[in-house]
Amino acid sequence: MERRPVGDGAVEHEGEVVLARNADLNDPALVLRVAAAAAQTGLPLAPATVARLADRAALPQAPGPPRPATRSSPCSAPGPPPSPSGRPSTRPG
């Protein structure tokens, strides 16, 4: 059977998205790329591929907590607050 590349680390095989032979299971972005390939092609992920990714693939790191704004942040710049309409105020001061 022929395997057609559908993404980095993913190929189509018999109407399903499966892992490419050279897919790097240590790459934390592999799971996302394979899922994106399935979504973009409209093909289902092969059940064996889902099982293999769940058992062996590295997962992306969870994002850390948001960083607090610093004094140099434009959000904390001095000046009047923006108007509720989002347009500049025409009032002085």
N, CA, C and O atoms as a Tinker XYZ file with bonds, in Angstrom:
   372  protein
     1  N      0.828000   -1.174000    0.000000    73     2
     2  CA     0.000000    0.000000    0.000000    64     1     3
     3  C      0.883000    1.252000    0.000000    63     2     4     5
     4  O      1.954000    1.286000    0.606000    81     3
     5  N      0.402000    2.258000   -0.688000    73     3     6
     6  CA     1.140000    3.508000   -0.791000    64     5     7
     7  C      0.854000    4.397000    0.415000    63     6     8     9
     8  O     -0.269000    4.450000    0.915000    81     7
     9  N      1.892000    5.091000    0.871000    73     7    10
    10  CA     1.775000    6.042000    1.978000    64     9    11
    11  C      2.022000    7.434000    1.413000    63    10    12    13
    12  O      3.050000    7.678000    0.781000    81    11
    13  N      1.077000    8.349000    1.639000    73    11    14
    14  CA     1.189000    9.710000    1.118000    64    13    15
    15  C      1.434000   10.666000    2.274000    63    14    16    17
    16  O      0.647000   10.691000    3.220000    81    15
    17  N      2.529000   11.475000    2.223000    73    15    18
    18  CA     2.789000   12.441000    3.299000    64    17    19
    19  C      1.654000   13.458000    3.416000    63    18    20    21
    20  O      1.190000   14.003000    2.414000    81    19
    21  N      1.214000   13.706000    4.650000    73    19    22
    22  CA     0.174000   14.711000    4.896000    64    21    23
    23  C      0.621000   15.739000    5.932000    63    22    24    25
    24  O     -0.124000   16.669000    6.241000    81    23
    25  N      1.803000   15.584000    6.458000    73    23    26
    26  CA     2.345000   16.511000    7.443000    64    25    27
    27  C      3.674000   16.006000    7.940000    63    26    28    29
    28  O      4.065000   14.873000    7.656000    81    27
    29  N      4.369000   16.844000    8.681000    73    27    30
    30  CA     5.669000   16.460000    9.229000    64    29    31
    31  C      5.462000   15.376000   10.282000    63    30    32    33
    32  O      4.950000   15.654000   11.367000    81    31
    33  N      5.849000   14.166000    9.974000    73    31    34
    34  CA     5.693000   13.040000   10.887000    64    33    35
    35  C      4.414000   12.252000   10.682000    63    34    36    37
    36  O      4.136000   11.313000   11.428000    81    35
    37  N      3.618000   12.629000    9.659000    73    35    38
    38  CA     2.344000   11.954000    9.433000    64    37    39
    39  C      2.174000   11.613000    7.965000    63    38    40    41
    40  O      2.598000   12.361000    7.084000    81    39
    41  N      1.550000   10.476000    7.718000    73    39    42
    42  CA     1.245000   10.051000    6.352000    64    41    43
    43  C     -0.172000    9.504000    6.314000    63    42    44    45
    44  O     -0.729000    9.109000    7.338000    81    43
    45  N     -0.751000    9.488000    5.108000    73    43    46
    46  CA    -2.041000    8.845000    4.907000    64    45    47
    47  C     -1.782000    7.404000    4.491000    63    46    48    49
    48  O     -0.949000    7.140000    3.624000    81    47
    49  N     -2.492000    6.489000    5.105000    73    47    50
    50  CA    -2.378000    5.070000    4.762000    64    49    51
    51  C     -3.764000    4.457000    4.897000    63    50    52    53
    52  O     -4.348000    4.439000    5.980000    81    51
    53  N     -4.273000    3.963000    3.794000    73    51    54
    54  CA    -5.588000    3.320000    3.748000    64    53    55
    55  C     -6.687000    4.207000    4.333000    63    54    56    57
    56  O     -7.554000    3.734000    5.068000    81    55
    57  N     -6.639000    5.504000    3.996000    73    55    58
    58  CA    -7.696000    6.425000    4.411000    64    57    59
    59  C     -7.612000    6.932000    5.830000    63    58    60    61
    60  O     -8.557000    7.541000    6.331000    81    59
    61  N     -6.477000    6.686000    6.493000    73    59    62
    62  CA    -6.285000    7.165000    7.865000    64    61    63
    63  C     -4.935000    7.855000    7.973000    63    62    64    65
    64  O     -4.028000    7.596000    7.182000    81    63
    65  N     -4.809000    8.744000    8.968000    73    63    66
    66  CA    -3.521000    9.377000    9.254000    64    65    67
    67  C     -2.780000    8.481000   10.234000    63    66    68    69
    68  O     -3.298000    8.128000   11.294000    81    67
    69  N     -1.546000    8.116000    9.855000    73    67    70
    70  CA    -0.689000    7.284000   10.703000    64    69    71
    71  C      0.661000    7.978000   10.846000    63    70    72    73
    72  O      0.960000    8.932000   10.128000    81    71
    73  N      1.461000    7.493000   11.770000    73    71    74
    74  CA     2.803000    8.054000   11.952000    64    73    75
    75  C      3.694000    7.668000   10.785000    63    74    76    77
    76  O      3.634000    6.544000   10.286000    81    75
    77  N      4.515000    8.606000   10.360000    73    75    78
    78  CA     5.522000    8.310000    9.352000    64    77    79
    79  C      6.574000    7.397000    9.980000    63    78    80    81
    80  O      6.745000    7.380000   11.199000    81    79
    81  N      7.258000    6.662000    9.158000    73    79    82
    82  CA     8.278000    5.740000    9.676000    64    81    83
    83  C      9.393000    6.470000   10.423000    63    82    84    85
    84  O      9.984000    5.927000   11.356000    81    83
    85  N      9.676000    7.717000   10.001000    73    83    86
    86  CA    10.761000    8.472000   10.632000    64    85    87
    87  C     10.253000    9.455000   11.687000    63    86    88    89
    88  O     11.001000   10.342000   12.097000    81    87
    89  N      9.004000    9.323000   12.139000    73    87    90
    90  CA     8.443000   10.240000   13.133000    64    89    91
    91  C      9.238000   10.163000   14.433000    63    90    92    93
    92  O      9.530000    9.074000   14.929000    81    91
    93  N      9.582000   11.318000   14.976000    73    91    94
    94  CA    10.370000   11.405000   16.209000    64    93    95
    95  C      9.420000   11.485000   17.399000    63    94    96    97
    96  O      8.846000   12.543000   17.660000    81    95
    97  N      9.249000   10.393000   18.115000    73    95    98
    98  CA     8.345000   10.356000   19.257000    64    97    99
    99  C      8.844000   11.177000   20.433000    63    98   100   101
   100  O      8.100000   11.387000   21.391000    81    99
   101  N     10.084000   11.647000   20.386000    73    99   102
   102  CA    10.623000   12.514000   21.438000    64   101   103
   103  C     10.346000   13.992000   21.165000    63   102   104   105
   104  O     10.641000   14.846000   22.000000    81   103
   105  N      9.783000   14.288000   20.003000    73   103   106
   106  CA     9.463000   15.672000   19.635000    64   105   107
   107  C      8.128000   16.052000   20.262000    63   106   108   109
   108  O      7.104000   15.467000   19.910000    81   107
   109  N      8.109000   17.026000   21.191000    73   107   110
   110  CA     6.856000   17.364000   21.861000    64   109   111
   111  C      5.797000   17.972000   20.938000    63   110   112   113
   112  O      4.623000   18.012000   21.305000    81   111
   113  N      6.175000   18.438000   19.771000    73   111   114
   114  CA     5.201000   19.015000   18.841000    64   113   115
   115  C      4.595000   17.957000   17.906000    63   114   116   117
   116  O      3.673000   18.268000   17.152000    81   115
   117  N      5.090000   16.729000   17.942000    73   115   118
   118  CA     4.609000   15.691000   17.033000    64   117   119
   119  C      3.113000   15.442000   17.199000    63   118   120   121
   120  O      2.391000   15.344000   16.207000    81   119
   121  N      2.644000   15.338000   18.431000    73   119   122
   122  CA     1.224000   15.072000   18.673000    64   121   123
   123  C      0.372000   16.152000   18.014000    63   122   124   125
   124  O     -0.630000   15.849000   17.367000    81   123
   125  N      0.773000   17.414000   18.180000    73   123   126
   126  CA     0.011000   18.523000   17.596000    64   125   127
   127  C      0.054000   18.493000   16.071000    63   126   128   129
   128  O     -0.958000   18.738000   15.414000    81   127
   129  N      1.231000   18.190000   15.504000    73   127   130
   130  CA     1.344000   18.156000   14.046000    64   129   131
   131  C      0.512000   17.025000   13.442000    63   130   132   133
   132  O     -0.118000   17.212000   12.401000    81   131
   133  N      0.504000   15.867000   14.076000    73   131   134
   134  CA    -0.272000   14.734000   13.568000    64   133   135
   135  C     -1.765000   15.049000   13.670000    63   134   136   137
   136  O     -2.523000   14.755000   12.746000    81   135
   137  N     -2.190000   15.641000   14.780000    73   135   138
   138  CA    -3.591000   16.027000   14.930000    64   137   139
   139  C     -3.973000   17.086000   13.892000    63   138   140   141
   140  O     -5.063000   17.032000   13.321000    81   139
   141  N     -3.082000   18.045000   13.649000    73   139   142
   142  CA    -3.352000   19.076000   12.645000    64   141   143
   143  C     -3.447000   18.465000   11.254000    63   142   144   145
   144  O     -4.291000   18.873000   10.457000    81   143
   145  N     -2.596000   17.498000   10.954000    73   143   146
   146  CA    -2.645000   16.838000    9.644000    64   145   147
   147  C     -3.984000   16.135000    9.454000    63   146   148   149
   148  O     -4.561000   16.182000    8.368000    81   147
   149  N     -4.476000   15.487000   10.496000    73   147   150
   150  CA    -5.775000   14.820000   10.402000    64   149   151
   151  C     -6.889000   15.845000   10.198000    63   150   152   153
   152  O     -7.782000   15.640000    9.376000    81   151
   153  N     -6.835000   16.935000   10.937000    73   151   154
   154  CA    -7.875000   17.963000   10.815000    64   153   155
   155  C     -7.850000   18.616000    9.436000    63   154   156   157
   156  O     -8.900000   18.852000    8.840000    81   155
   157  N     -6.663000   18.905000    8.936000    73   155   158
   158  CA    -6.550000   19.592000    7.648000    64   157   159
   159  C     -6.953000   18.704000    6.476000    63   158   160   161
   160  O     -7.469000   19.200000    5.474000    81   159
   161  N     -6.727000   17.419000    6.586000    73   159   162
   162  CA    -7.085000   16.511000    5.494000    64   161   163
   163  C     -8.496000   15.956000    5.639000    63   162   164   165
   164  O     -9.056000   15.428000    4.678000    81   163
   165  N     -9.069000   16.069000    6.822000    73   163   166
   166  CA   -10.388000   15.502000    7.064000    64   165   167
   167  C    -10.357000   13.998000    7.249000    63   166   168   169
   168  O    -11.399000   13.343000    7.223000    81   167
   169  N     -9.170000   13.447000    7.435000    73   167   170
   170  CA    -9.022000   12.002000    7.628000    64   169   171
   171  C     -8.958000   11.677000    9.112000    63   170   172   173
   172  O     -8.458000   12.482000    9.898000    81   171
   173  N     -9.457000   10.510000    9.508000    73   171   174
   174  CA    -9.359000   10.126000   10.918000    64   173   175
   175  C     -7.949000    9.673000   11.262000    63   174   176   177
   176  O     -7.195000    9.215000   10.403000    81   175
   177  N     -7.611000    9.812000   12.544000    73   175   178
   178  CA    -6.366000    9.225000   13.033000    64   177   179
   179  C     -6.582000    7.730000   13.206000    63   178   180   181
   180  O     -7.618000    7.305000   13.719000    81   179
   181  N     -5.630000    6.948000   12.790000    73   179   182
   182  CA    -5.726000    5.500000   12.978000    64   181   183
   183  C     -5.697000    5.194000   14.472000    63   182   184   185
   184  O     -4.891000    5.778000   15.197000    81   183
   185  N     -6.547000    4.300000   14.948000    73   183   186
   186  CA    -6.559000    3.967000   16.373000    64   185   187
   187  C     -5.187000    3.538000   16.905000    63   186   188   189
   188  O     -4.830000    3.874000   18.034000    81   187
   189  N     -4.430000    2.810000   16.111000    73   187   190
   190  CA    -3.092000    2.382000   16.556000    64   189   191
   191  C     -2.156000    3.586000   16.709000    63   190   192   193
   192  O     -1.283000    3.591000   17.577000    81   191
   193  N     -2.341000    4.603000   15.866000    73   191   194
   194  CA    -1.522000    5.811000   15.969000    64   193   195
   195  C     -1.863000    6.564000   17.243000    63   194   196   197
   196  O     -0.967000    7.035000   17.944000    81   195
   197  N     -3.144000    6.683000   17.548000    73   195   198
   198  CA    -3.560000    7.349000   18.782000    64   197   199
   199  C     -2.982000    6.619000   19.992000    63   198   200   201
   200  O     -2.477000    7.255000   20.917000    81   199
   201  N     -3.052000    5.309000   19.990000    73   199   202
   202  CA    -2.528000    4.515000   21.104000    64   201   203
   203  C     -1.024000    4.695000   21.237000    63   202   204   205
   204  O     -0.511000    4.839000   22.347000    81   203
   205  N     -0.317000    4.686000   20.115000    73   203   206
   206  CA     1.141000    4.832000   20.164000    64   205   207
   207  C      1.538000    6.219000   20.653000    63   206   208   209
   208  O      2.467000    6.355000   21.450000    81   207
   209  N      0.839000    7.249000   20.181000    73   207   210
   210  CA     1.130000    8.602000   20.646000    64   209   211
   211  C      0.843000    8.730000   22.141000    63   210   212   213
   212  O      1.615000    9.354000   22.869000    81   211
   213  N     -0.257000    8.145000   22.600000    73   211   214
   214  CA    -0.616000    8.220000   24.018000    64   213   215
   215  C      0.402000    7.492000   24.893000    63   214   216   217
   216  O      0.702000    7.942000   25.999000    81   215
   217  N      0.928000    6.382000   24.410000    73   215   218
   218  CA     1.861000    5.572000   25.196000    64   217   219
   219  C      3.298000    6.071000   25.163000    63   218   220   221
   220  O      4.004000    5.994000   26.168000    81   219
   221  N      3.743000    6.590000   24.000000    73   219   222
   222  CA     5.176000    6.807000   23.820000    64   221   223
   223  C      5.603000    8.221000   23.489000    63   222   224   225
   224  O      6.773000    8.558000   23.671000    81   223
   225  N      4.703000    9.059000   23.011000    73   223   226
   226  CA     5.115000   10.377000   22.523000    64   225   227
   227  C      5.345000   11.360000   23.673000    63   226   228   229
   228  O      4.658000   11.334000   24.694000    81   227
   229  N      6.338000   12.225000   23.466000    73   227   230
   230  CA     6.577000   13.324000   24.400000    64   229   231
   231  C      5.452000   14.335000   24.219000    63   230   232   233
   232  O      5.006000   14.580000   23.098000    81   231
   233  N      4.999000   14.915000   25.308000    73   231   234
   234  CA     3.925000   15.899000   25.232000    64   233   235
   235  C      4.479000   17.313000   25.380000    63   234   236   237
   236  O      5.515000   17.507000   26.016000    81   235
   237  N      3.801000   18.298000   24.801000    73   235   238
   238  CA     4.246000   19.685000   24.972000    64   237   239
   239  C      4.159000   20.083000   26.440000    63   238   240   241
   240  O      3.315000   19.578000   27.180000    81   239
   241  N      5.026000   20.979000   26.849000    73   239   242
   242  CA     5.007000   21.485000   28.220000    64   241   243
   243  C      3.778000   22.363000   28.419000    63   242   244   245
   244  O      3.372000   23.091000   27.513000    81   243
   245  N      3.203000   22.292000   29.584000    73   243   246
   246  CA     2.080000   23.174000   29.911000    64   245   247
   247  C      2.619000   24.600000   30.050000    63   246   248   249
   248  O      3.726000   24.799000   30.552000    81   247
   249  N      1.848000   25.578000   29.612000    73   247   250
   250  CA     2.328000   26.952000   29.765000    64   249   251
   251  C      2.436000   27.312000   31.232000    63   250   252   253
   252  O      1.662000   26.836000   32.062000    81   251
   253  N      3.401000   28.153000   31.541000    73   251   254
   254  CA     3.595000   28.600000   32.908000    64   253   255
   255  C      2.585000   29.672000   33.276000    63   254   256   257
   256  O      1.774000   30.091000   32.450000    81   255
   257  N      2.645000   30.107000   34.524000    73   255   258
   258  CA     1.717000   31.166000   34.935000    64   257   259
   259  C      2.031000   32.465000   34.193000    63   258   260   261
   260  O      3.173000   32.682000   33.790000    81   259
   261  N      1.037000   33.325000   34.009000    73   259   262
   262  CA     1.300000   34.587000   33.313000    64   261   263
   263  C      2.272000   35.448000   34.111000    63   262   264   265
   264  O      2.263000   35.455000   35.341000    81   263
   265  N      3.101000   36.165000   33.383000    73   263   266
   266  CA     4.063000   37.048000   34.050000    64   265   267
   267  C      3.381000   38.355000   34.426000    63   266   268   269
   268  O      2.548000   38.861000   33.675000    81   267
   269  N      3.731000   38.906000   35.589000    73   267   270
   270  CA     3.165000   40.204000   35.954000    64   269   271
   271  C      3.735000   41.304000   35.063000    63   270   272   273
   272  O      4.862000   41.203000   34.578000    81   271
   273  N      2.951000   42.343000   34.857000    73   271   274
   274  CA     3.412000   43.470000   34.045000    64   273   275
   275  C      4.570000   44.165000   34.762000    63   274   276   277
   276  O      4.604000   44.236000   35.990000    81   275
   277  N      5.496000   44.665000   33.990000    73   275   278
   278  CA     6.617000   45.412000   34.558000    64   277   279
   279  C      6.385000   46.901000   34.348000    63   278   280   281
   280  O      5.495000   47.296000   33.596000    81   279
   281  N      7.180000   47.719000   35.008000    73   279   282
   282  CA     7.024000   49.174000   34.886000    64   281   283
   283  C      7.264000   49.653000   33.462000    63   282   284   285
   284  O      6.734000   50.691000   33.067000    81   283
   285  N      8.044000   48.926000   32.690000    73   283   286
   286  CA     8.328000   49.362000   31.329000    64   285   287
   287  C      7.250000   48.907000   30.348000    63   286   288   289
   288  O      7.316000   49.196000   29.153000    81   287
   289  N      6.261000   48.192000   30.872000    73   287   290
   290  CA     5.181000   47.709000   30.017000    64   289   291
   291  C      4.313000   48.866000   29.546000    63   290   292   293
   292  O      3.992000   49.747000   30.343000    81   291
   293  N      3.921000   48.891000   28.261000    73   291   294
   294  CA     3.057000   49.971000   27.775000    64   293   295
   295  C      1.720000   50.013000   28.514000    63   294   296   297
   296  O      1.071000   51.058000   28.555000    81   295
   297  N      1.309000   48.903000   29.091000    73   295   298
   298  CA     0.033000   48.880000   29.802000    64   297   299
   299  C      0.077000   49.691000   31.088000    63   298   300   301
   300  O     -0.965000   50.131000   31.574000    81   299
   301  N      1.258000   49.895000   31.643000    73   299   302
   302  CA     1.365000   50.632000   32.895000    64   301   303
   303  C      1.932000   52.026000   32.676000    63   302   304   305
   304  O      2.401000   52.660000   33.621000    81   303
   305  N      1.894000   52.506000   31.446000    73   303   306
   306  CA     2.409000   53.844000   31.157000    64   305   307
   307  C      1.521000   54.891000   31.803000    63   306   308   309
   308  O      0.308000   54.702000   31.890000    81   307
   309  N      2.120000   56.020000   32.269000    73   307   310
   310  CA     1.313000   57.069000   32.882000    64   309   311
   311  C      0.425000   57.741000   31.839000    63   310   312   313
   312  O      0.700000   57.680000   30.640000    81   311
   313  N     -0.609000   58.361000   32.296000    73   311   314
   314  CA    -1.503000   59.079000   31.409000    64   313   315
   315  C     -2.933000   58.735000   31.724000    63   314   316   317
   316  O     -3.206000   57.868000   32.554000    81   315
   317  N     -3.860000   59.420000   31.054000    73   315   318
   318  CA    -5.271000   59.158000   31.343000    64   317   319
   319  C     -5.690000   57.802000   30.798000    63   318   320   321
   320  O     -5.144000   57.325000   29.803000    81   319
   321  N     -6.661000   57.189000   31.459000    73   319   322
   322  CA    -7.134000   55.898000   30.948000    64   321   323
   323  C     -7.855000   56.095000   29.623000    63   322   324   325
   324  O     -8.365000   57.183000   29.353000    81   323
   325  N     -7.903000   55.064000   28.799000    73   323   326
   326  CA    -8.603000   55.187000   27.527000    64   325   327
   327  C    -10.096000   55.390000   27.756000    63   326   328   329
   328  O    -10.644000   54.954000   28.769000    81   327
   329  N    -10.738000   56.045000   26.823000    73   327   330
   330  CA   -12.193000   56.260000   26.934000    64   329   331
   331  C    -12.922000   54.950000   26.695000    63   330   332   333
   332  O    -12.407000   54.070000   26.006000    81   331
   333  N    -14.113000   54.813000   27.254000    73   331   334
   334  CA   -14.861000   53.551000   27.073000    64   333   335
   335  C    -15.157000   53.242000   25.610000    63   334   336   337
   336  O    -15.298000   52.074000   25.247000    81   335
   337  N    -15.256000   54.267000   24.761000    73   335   338
   338  CA   -15.567000   54.029000   23.365000    64   337   339
   339  C    -14.353000   53.579000   22.568000    63   338   340   341
   340  O    -14.484000   53.090000   21.446000    81   339
   341  N    -13.169000   53.746000   23.153000    73   339   342
   342  CA   -11.954000   53.379000   22.448000    64   341   343
   343  C    -11.428000   54.515000   21.589000    63   342   344   345
   344  O    -10.367000   54.386000   20.979000    81   343
   345  N    -12.160000   55.637000   21.529000    73   343   346
   346  CA   -11.698000   56.796000   20.774000    64   345   347
   347  C    -11.037000   57.791000   21.707000    63   346   348   349
   348  O    -11.381000   57.844000   22.888000    81   347
   349  N    -10.098000   58.582000   21.210000    73   347   350
   350  CA    -9.440000   59.563000   22.063000    64   349   351
   351  C    -10.441000   60.564000   22.617000    63   350   352   353
   352  O    -11.390000   60.960000   21.941000    81   351
   353  N    -10.213000   60.955000   23.838000    73   351   354
   354  CA   -11.073000   61.935000   24.479000    64   353   355
   355  C    -10.784000   63.316000   23.921000    63   354   356   357
   356  O     -9.638000   63.646000   23.618000    81   355
   357  N    -11.826000   64.118000   23.788000    73   355   358
   358  CA   -11.636000   65.503000   23.299000    64   357   359
   359  C    -11.593000   66.464000   24.474000    63   358   360   361
   360  O    -11.418000   67.667000   24.276000    81   359
   361  N    -11.749000   65.960000   25.695000    73   359   362
   362  CA   -11.699000   66.836000   26.877000    64   361   363
   363  C    -10.250000   67.048000   27.280000    63   362   364   365
   364  O     -9.450000   66.112000   27.263000    81   363
   365  N     -9.910000   68.289000   27.647000    73   363   366
   366  CA    -8.548000   68.555000   28.123000    64   365   367
   367  C     -8.312000   67.904000   29.467000    63   366   368   369
   368  O     -9.233000   67.688000   30.255000    81   367
   369  N     -7.050000   67.599000   29.704000    73   367   370
   370  CA    -6.663000   67.140000   31.023000    64   369   371
   371  C     -6.581000   65.711000   31.134000    63   370   372
   372  O     -6.263000   65.192000   32.204000    81   371
